[in-house]
Amino acid sequence: MPKPNPEAMEFLLTRRSRPAKTLTTPVPTREELLPILQAAARTPDHGKLEPWRFIVLEREALIRLEALASARASALGIGEDKAEKVLRQFGDGHLAVAVVLSPVVSEKVPEIEQIFSAGAACLGLLNGALASGWGANWLTGWACHDRDFVRDGLGLSDRETVVGLVHIGTERIVPPERPRPDLAAKIKWVSS
């Protein structure tokens, strides 16, 4: 039986994402990022399929992706307001990790469980960054769902998708606490 870890529980009860637009330099070095990625890779993974992978996007890559996203927004006829939010995500970012769903053909593990595992890897990455003292935010946006963008910009295969872009950096401001779910409305107890 695992021992209680009150510090970890306190972290989970008080964790708070940091808006990507408030993150700046410095960002983790490769050596500092490796244990965060290792924590993310300890995600639940039915069948030990590892149906996800990580693409670390450093500053120059993010600038390249901003230009590609701008071209894709024009090609797709995406309005300026909708396009701008994603363009700023790349243009203002200094480090992000793309968590990519790479489903594995399996007779025993349905793809939906593999999708859940990739989502859990995003949360593990986010929490690992926060627990390491960095600001972090899990985002997506229209570009993450555009096949041409993810193929040309990230080298994804036709079967792969971006589950999340986790931006990591130094927070400039501490965000205010936000309203949390009313657990009484979200929990149903079943005893028989």
Stockholm file with secondary structure:
# STOCKHOLM 1.0

chainA/1-192         MPKPNPEAMEFLLTRRSRPAKTLTTPVPTREELLPILQAAARTPDHGKLEPWRFIVLEREALIRLEALASARASALGIGEDKAEKVLRQFGDGHLAVAVVLSPVVSEKVPEIEQIFSAGAACLGLLNGALASGWGANWLTGWACHDRDFVRDGLGLSDRETVVGLVHIGTERIVPPERPRPDLAAKIKWVSS
#=GR chainA/1-192 SS CCCCCHHHHHHHHHCCCCCGGGEESCCCCHHHHHHHHHHHTTSCCGGGCCCEEEEEEEHHHHHHHHHHHHHHHHHHTCCHHHHHHHHHHHHSCSEEEEEEECCCCCSSSCHHHHHHHHHHHHHHHHHHHHHTTCEEEEECCGGGGCHHHHHHHHCCCTTCEEEEEEEEEEESSCCCCCCCCCHHHHCCCCCC
#=GC SS_cons         CCCCCHHHHHHHHHCCCCCGGGEESCCCCHHHHHHHHHHHTTSCCGGGCCCEEEEEEEHHHHHHHHHHHHHHHHHHTCCHHHHHHHHHHHHSCSEEEEEEECCCCCSSSCHHHHHHHHHHHHHHHHHHHHHTTCEEEEECCGGGGCHHHHHHHHCCCTTCEEEEEEEEEEESSCCCCCCCCCHHHHCCCCCC
//
